[in-house]
Amino acid sequence: MTTLQALKARVNYPLTDIQAQEKLDGRGVNPSEEFSVSVAESREFQLAYADTLRFIITMVNLSQGGSITAQNMAGIRGTANAIYKKYGEEQIGEMGDSQPTVYIM
């Protein structure tokens, strides 16, 4: 299994290869590298995973075939924040990084 496949499996939310690859590339992880325990435990892969979770909960359009409840979102945010805290990175706020404006017509 590649790191790209592993990231998508770990996230367990419908993402395109391009979306997942961008998160791996952003942390310097080769998407086609063979996944291993050492890769899974690496700072770079763990932060790419946290970045992917952040991406999921801050997406404007969640209609990609999955759904996230408020309870799921809190758990996802908690998982990402635990990784960010471990590596001294900025954590995700309760409302996500930014909130879209919703207009009701």
Secondary structure, DSSP 8 states (H G I E B T S, - for coil): -BHHHHHHHHHTS---HHHHHHHHHHTT--TTSB--HHHHTSHHHHHHHHHHHHHHHT-S---SS----HHHHHHHHHHHHHHHHHTT-----TT-S--------
